[in-house]
Amino acid sequence: MANKTDLIAENKLNIRKNRRKIFELDAEVSTTYAELMLLLADIEENRALLQRNYTSAFMGNRSIAIDNVNDLYSCRIAMLEALDPSSDVEANFKVRMLNQVRIEQLEKRSDLNDTLRDIAAKMIEVNVMLQSVNGLITEANETVVDEGDTMISENAEWADGSVAKQMTKATPNANSQSVVSNTERLQKLLERANIAEKEATGLVHRVEKDTKGILELGDDIANRRERIQADRERVVANQRRTADLLIKLK
């Protein structure tokens, strides 16, 4: 009888210890969850910033810069076509220069096509990664839904008296085995929580570094926009000089 009493007292003590561990672990898991949710928010913000940079650089700066270059090529071609050769040598010079300018333009356009191909390939990789992320989210959601379905059925059984029946059948030995199992599970959870906290901290530092780089890239894109716009004014001036030259040649 004494052994049974001692076992009951030992179970009670170990259960209280586990309750304290559960409380501490709950606080740590909740803190890590909050940190990770904030981290995901920061990552999403970075993704929005990257999208802004992409739109500004690709749809804005790139389009204007290409227009500038194309207009400059048009000016060159217009000036060459307006030439009035007086000999076969000069005629050959005119055609040769026209060919040269068009070849240069085609080379630049081919270079741009190569870059566009590389961009497209990278975007495909990005989309595949986003699709993988969506898959992880879907699987996680499905796990939670399945858990909810299972708990609904189990809760119904508990409400019908199954948990009360389990309590009436409980023994000191059964409680002791369960307490030992709970202690082992808590220890594993503590180890997981510590690892998760360290990894979350590392990710936070990485995201902070990424954010700094993204913002600096945004500033660089904005500065380049100012340069491109300034170039646009010079292109317009170049077009006006070309137009004046064409009038004189006529």
C-alpha positions as a printed Julia matrix, in Angstrom:
250×3 Matrix{Float64}:
   0.0    0.0      0.0
   2.9    2.29     0.81
   4.38   1.73    -2.62
   1.08   2.67    -4.23
   0.87   5.77    -2.08
   4.44   6.74    -2.91
   3.75   6.2     -6.61
   0.67   8.4     -6.46
   2.66  11.14    -4.71
   5.5   10.8     -7.22
   3.03  11.02   -10.11
   1.53  14.14    -8.59
   4.93  15.78    -8.27
   6.01  14.84   -11.8
   2.69  16.01   -13.23
   3.22  19.42   -11.57
   6.73  19.58   -13.01
   5.36  18.78   -16.46
   2.71  21.48   -16.05
   5.46  24.02   -15.41
   7.42  22.79   -18.42
   4.26  23.03   -20.53
   3.72  26.61   -19.37
   7.31  27.58   -20.19
   7.21  25.74   -23.5
   3.89  27.34   -24.43
   5.41  30.78   -23.87
   8.45  29.91   -25.98
   6.4   28.37   -28.8
   4.03  31.37   -28.81
   6.98  33.77   -28.94
   8.55  31.89   -31.84
   5.19  31.83   -33.63
   4.85  35.6    -33.25
   8.41  36.14   -34.47
   7.84  33.92   -37.5
   4.56  35.65   -38.38
   6.3   39.03   -38.18
   9.14  37.56   -40.23
   6.69  36.41   -42.92
   5.16  39.89   -42.91
   8.62  41.39   -43.45
   9.31  38.88   -46.23
   6.01  39.78   -47.89
   6.89  43.45   -47.59
  10.25  42.73   -49.23
   8.47  40.88   -52.02
   6.27  43.93   -52.58
   9.36  46.14   -52.62
  11.03  43.8    -55.11
   7.92  43.92   -57.29
   8.03  47.7    -57.14
  11.72  47.7    -58.08
  11.01  45.24   -60.91
   8.19  47.37   -62.29
  10.21  50.56   -61.97
  13.34  49.1    -63.55
  11.75  46.88   -66.23
   8.55  48.66   -67.19
   9.83  52.17   -66.48
  13.57  52.72   -66.79
  14.12  50.03   -69.39
  11.3   51.18   -71.67
  12.44  54.81   -71.62
  16.1   53.89   -72.11
  15.26  51.65   -75.1
  13.13  54.4    -76.61
  16.04  56.8    -76.21
  18.44  54.47   -78.01
  15.94  53.65   -80.79
  15.31  57.34   -81.38
  19.05  57.95   -81.59
  19.4   55.16   -84.15
  16.51  56.68   -86.11
  18.37  59.98   -86.12
  21.5   58.32   -87.47
  19.57  56.5    -90.19
  17.69  59.68   -91.14
  20.95  61.67   -91.43
  22.57  58.95   -93.53
  19.54  58.54   -95.82
  19.52  62.32   -96.36
  23.07  62.28   -97.72
  23.34  63.05  -101.43
  26.41  61.2   -102.8
  28.05  62.56  -105.93
  30.12  59.49  -106.79
  30.04  55.73  -106.57
  32.5   55.85  -103.68
  30.29  58.22  -101.74
  27.24  56.11  -102.61
  29.01  53.01  -101.33
  29.93  54.94   -98.17
  26.28  55.87   -97.61
  24.98  52.32   -98.04
  27.88  50.89   -96.06
  27.2   53.24   -93.14
  23.47  52.5    -93.27
  24.24  48.79   -93.1
  26.68  49.38   -90.26
  24.16  51.35   -88.18
  21.42  48.78   -88.76
  23.8   45.94   -87.84
  24.73  47.75   -84.62
  21.04  48.23   -83.85
  20.34  44.56   -84.49
  23.27  43.56   -82.27
  21.91  45.67   -79.42
  18.42  44.26   -79.9
  19.84  40.73   -79.91
  21.68  41.5    -76.65
  18.41  42.73   -75.18
  16.67  39.55   -76.33
  19.34  37.47   -74.6
  18.75  39.43   -71.4
  14.99  39.0    -71.74
  15.47  35.25   -72.16
  17.55  35.12   -68.97
  14.94  37.21   -67.15
  12.17  34.89   -68.33
  14.12  31.83   -67.17
  14.65  33.37   -63.72
  10.98  34.35   -63.48
  10.01  30.77   -64.27
  12.22  29.61   -61.39
  10.62  32.19   -59.11
   7.13  31.02   -60.09
   8.1   27.39   -59.46
   9.33  28.34   -55.98
   6.12  30.28   -55.3
   4.13  27.28   -56.47
   6.12  25.13   -54.03
   5.35  27.6    -51.23
   1.66  27.47   -52.11
   1.88  23.68   -51.96
   3.38  23.81   -48.46
   0.65  26.19   -47.31
  -2.05  23.96   -48.8
  -0.61  20.86   -47.13
  -0.34  22.67   -43.79
  -3.95  23.85   -44.08
  -5.1   20.34   -44.93
  -3.28  18.97   -41.87
  -5.05  21.48   -39.62
  -8.42  20.69   -41.22
  -7.86  16.94   -40.75
  -6.86  17.55   -37.14
 -10.05  19.54   -36.6
 -12.18  16.77   -38.13
 -10.56  14.18   -35.86
 -10.94  16.33   -32.75
 -14.61  16.98   -33.51
 -15.27  13.23   -33.43
 -13.11  12.69   -30.34
 -14.72  15.6    -28.5
 -18.12  14.13   -29.23
 -16.94  10.84   -27.7
 -15.56  12.68   -24.66
 -18.88  14.5    -24.26
 -20.64  11.14   -24.41
 -18.61  10.0    -21.39
 -15.53   8.23   -22.81
 -13.04  10.46   -20.97
 -14.96   9.98   -17.7
 -14.78   6.22   -18.19
 -11.02   6.45   -18.81
 -10.64   8.35   -15.54
 -12.49   5.7    -13.52
 -10.24   3.01   -15.0
  -7.0    4.92   -14.32
  -4.3    3.25   -12.18
  -1.1    4.59   -10.56
   1.04   2.53   -12.92
  -0.85   3.71   -16.0
  -0.56   7.32   -14.8
   3.15   6.83   -14.17
   3.73   5.49   -17.68
   1.78   8.39   -19.18
   3.72  10.92   -17.08
   7.03   9.46   -18.27
   5.8    9.59   -21.88
   4.7   13.21   -21.44
   8.07  14.13   -19.94
   9.91  12.6    -22.89
   7.64  14.37   -25.38
   8.15  17.67   -23.58
  11.92  17.24   -23.72
  11.79  16.68   -27.47
   9.52  19.69   -27.88
  11.91  21.85   -25.87
  14.77  20.79   -28.11
  12.68  21.57   -31.2
  11.66  24.91   -29.76
  15.28  25.88   -29.1
  16.29  24.94   -32.64
  13.29  26.81   -34.08
  14.18  29.92   -32.07
  17.78  29.89   -33.31
  16.71  29.35   -36.92
  14.08  32.09   -36.67
  16.71  34.51   -35.33
  18.99  33.64   -38.24
  16.18  34.23   -40.72
  15.37  37.59   -39.13
  18.97  38.74   -39.59
  18.96  37.53   -43.19
  15.69  39.34   -43.97
  17.01  42.53   -42.38
  20.05  42.31   -44.65
  17.83  41.6    -47.67
  15.63  44.58   -46.84
  18.64  46.88   -46.74
  19.81  45.6    -50.12
  16.35  45.96   -51.67
  15.99  49.54   -50.46
  19.46  50.41   -51.74
  18.55  48.88   -55.11
  15.37  50.98   -55.15
  17.43  54.12   -54.58
  19.78  53.1    -57.39
  16.83  52.55   -59.74
  15.42  55.98   -58.83
  18.78  57.61   -59.48
  19.03  55.86   -62.82
  15.53  57.1    -63.68
  16.73  60.68   -63.21
  19.69  59.99   -65.51
  17.46  58.4    -68.15
  15.05  61.33   -68.03
  17.97  63.71   -68.41
  19.13  61.64   -71.39
  15.64  61.94   -72.85
  16.0   65.71   -72.98
  19.31  65.29   -74.79
  17.71  62.84   -77.23
  15.02  65.39   -78.06
  17.74  67.96   -78.65
  19.51  65.45   -80.9
  16.3   64.9    -82.86
  15.88  68.65   -83.35
  19.45  68.98   -84.66
  18.78  66.07   -87.01
  15.61  67.74   -88.26
  17.5   71.0    -88.84
  20.2   69.11   -90.72
  17.62  67.42   -92.95
  16.15  70.79   -93.86
  19.58  72.13   -94.77
  20.37  69.05   -96.89
  17.15  69.5    -98.83
